[in-house]
Amino acid sequence: MLEFLLNTKKEPLSFDFEVAVNRPSRIRVKVINPDKPNTVYFDRWKDVVDKVSFEVKMPQSAKVSKLLIGDIKNSNDDNVRLSKKIERKKLITLATCSNGNGGNSSKVREFVKFAQDFCENASVYGAGSYYSDKGTFRIDYFDVITEHGKQLTTPARIHNDTGRMEVAKKGIINCTVPSRMAILLHEFSHFNLNEEQHDETEADLNALKIYLGMGYPPIEAHKGFLDVFKTAPSNGNRIRYDYLKSYIDNFDEQKYRLCLP
């Protein structure tokens, strides 16, 4: 297992590197906060025959982040090496998407700051109520979400009349930080951005516009939503996933039209 400490300074950034192997292998790359358990910014694997490039996008990071690179089947041998040094780059973002359109910009910025902090600390926070800096937004954090004494499988939900959000630690503890953001932005969108409050697909797309505009990795949005859909498989969720997959796949090509102020 290769380990590198990166002076990421809690800043948004991206970086590239290239991994080479001595024999065909499945390689896993993770970036974690070494000071907080279950705080993962990037988690990806690829089947590698000779060498492969990785691009890591991190809209949020630790003061010092740890990069882990290893062979999934045997992380203790010398099969894996860097064939191109780690190159730090500026993270490409699109403010007209990430700040929300129209008159919602200040609301979006306040929630994003709050949500990023919550997602960063979800593994160390205990049960309780958490508020954004101005007190506009509230998250009630539970070990699990219950209704009428029955445990629900959803990782998060929002109250239609108040906008108060509930989040289940059990539902998000094993999610990456970006996947947590995708889930919270979806719930935020229901109450704060949707024209039709109960429309799940509209909330998906409103959340993705902010998420992708901030430079979060698309694959983590896929993973975050799929994890939610697995708890409630249905034809409706299959259709939802088809919409959001198309949106993610075409975002780079269409973002300037999608994010017009």
N, C-alpha and C positions, 0 to 999 in steps of 0.2 A: 504494500500500500504506500503510495506516494502522498506526502503531506506537505502543504505549503501554507504559511501564514501570510495573509494579505493585509496591508495597511489600508483598509477601505474607508476609514474615518467616518462611518455612518452616512456616507454620501451615495447618491445614485451613480452608477457606473456600469460599464460593460468591459469584458476582457475576452481575448481570444488566446488559444493555445492549440498545440497539435500533440496528439498522443500516438506513439508507435508501439507495436507489440512484436515479440519474437515468434509468436505462433497465433493463429486465429483464436480470438477470445471475445467474450462479452465484457465490455468495460463499463464501469459505473463511475460517474463523476458527481460529487456532492459538494456544495458549499454550505457551511454551517456557522452558527454563532458558537464558538467554543465555550462560552461562559453561560449559555442557557440551553438546557436539554430540549430536544424536540423543536429546535428553531432552525429550520432548513430553508435556505434561499433558492437552492437549485438542486435538482436530483434527476439525473438522466442516465440512461444506458444506451450503448450502441454496440452492435456486432462489428468487430474490427478484424480485417485480414492482415493489413500491413500498417496503415496509419490513417488517422481521421482527425479532422479539425472540430473544435468545440467553440461555440460562441455563448458566453454567459451574460445574461442581462439581469441587472440587479437594481431596480428602482429604490430599494432600501438595503442596507447592509449594517453589519456590526462595526464597532470601532476597529477591531481586528477580526477578520473572517478567516476561516480555515477551509482550504481547498483539499479535497480527498479524491484520489484517482486510484482505482484498483481493478484487478481481475475479479469478477464476481465469484468465480469458482475457487480461486486460490489467491487471496490478497496478500499472501506472505512471501511470494516468490518474486523473482526479478524480471518477470515477463513484460512489464509495462515501463515505459520511459517517456519523458517529454522529448519530442523531436523538433519542437519550435517553442521558444520561450514565451512566457506569459506576457501578453501585451495589453496594457490598460488603455481603454478608449472612453470617449465621452458617450454617455447613453443618449440615443436619439429618442426624443419625445415630441409630442404634438400638443401644445398647450390648449388649442381650441377644442380638442377632444377631452384632454385630461381635466380641464377646469369646468367642463360642462358648457352647454350653449345658452345663449340668451341671458335671462336674469337669474340663473341658478349658480353662477360662478362662485360667489362667496359661500353659499351653502355647501357646494361640492368641495371646495377647498377645506372648509372646516371639518367636514366628515372624513375626507381622505386623510388628513393629519391624524385625526382620532383613530380611524380604522388601522392605519399603518402602525401606530403605537400599540394598539390592542393586538394586532396580529403578531407583532414582534414579541409581545410579552404573554401571549395566551398560555404558554406552557408553565409559566411561573405565577400567573395571577390565580388567586383563589376565588371561590364563589362570592358574588357580590354585584353591586351596581357600579358602573363606570360611566363617566360623563366626558363629553368633549370640553375643550377649554372654555367656551362661552356658555356651556350648559345646554346647548341646543339639542344635542343627541345623547341618548342613553342606551347602554347595553347592560342587560341583566344576564349575568354569567352563572350558569348552573352546571353541575356535573352532567346531568341529563335534563332534557325538557320533558315535562309531563303535562297531561291534560286529563282531568277527571280521574286522577290516580293511575293513569296508564302512561307508560314510557313511550315517547315518540322517537322515531328514527331520524327525524330531520335534524341537521346540525344547527339550523338557525331559522328564525321566523320573525315577522314584524307585525305589530298590532295595527290593524287597519284604522282605528280611530285616533290613536295617540302617536304612532310612529316609534313607539318604544320597541327595541329589538331584544330578542332572547337568543342566546347562543349556548350550545351544549359543548362542554369541554370534551366529553367523550367523542363528539362528532367531528371535532377539528384538531384534536391533539396530534394526530398522525398526518395531518395535511401540511404541505409546505406553506411558508409565509405567503407566496403569491396565490396559492389555491385558497387560502383563508380570505385574502383580499377579494378574490372573485366572488366568493360566497357572500361576504358582507356587502359588497357593492350591489349585488343582486337584490338583497333585502332592502337596502337604502333606496334603490330605484323604484321599488313598488310604491312607496309612500311619497317620495320626494320628486320623482322625475316622470313617472308614467302618466300618460293621458288617461289610460284605462287602468285603474289601480290594481286590479286583480289579474291582469294579463301577464302570464309568466314569460312568454316569449319577448314581450316588450321590455320587461325587467331584465331579461338576459342581455338583450342588445344594448340597452342603456348602460348596463354595468360594463359590458365589453368595450364600449366606446371610451369610457374613462380608463379602464384597465389597460387596454392596448395603447391608448394615447400616452400613458405614463411610461410605456416601455416594458411592461411586465411580459414575461415569456408566454407566447400563445399556448404552448403545450401544457402549462400549469393550469390555464383556464379550462382546457379540455378535461384534464384530470379532476379538477375541482368539481365541475358540473357532472361528470360521469360518476364520481363518488356519490353525489346526491341522488342521481337518477337510479343508481343501483339499489338504493333503499326504498324506491317506489317505482318499480318497473311498470311501464304502461305505454300504450300506443301514443298518447299525448306527449309523454316525455321523449319518445323516439323522434317525433316530429319536431319537438323543441330542439333536440340535439342536432338534427339535420339543419335547422335554421342557424343555430349558433356556429356550427362547424363551417357552413358556407360563409358566414360573416367573418370569422377568424381567418379562413383561407384567403379571402379576398380583401382583407383590410388594407394591406400595404398598397394595393393597386387603387383602392377606392377612398383612402382615408381623407384626401383633400376635399373630396365631394361630401363625404360623410360628416366631416368636422367643420363645415363652413360656419363662421360665427353668426 
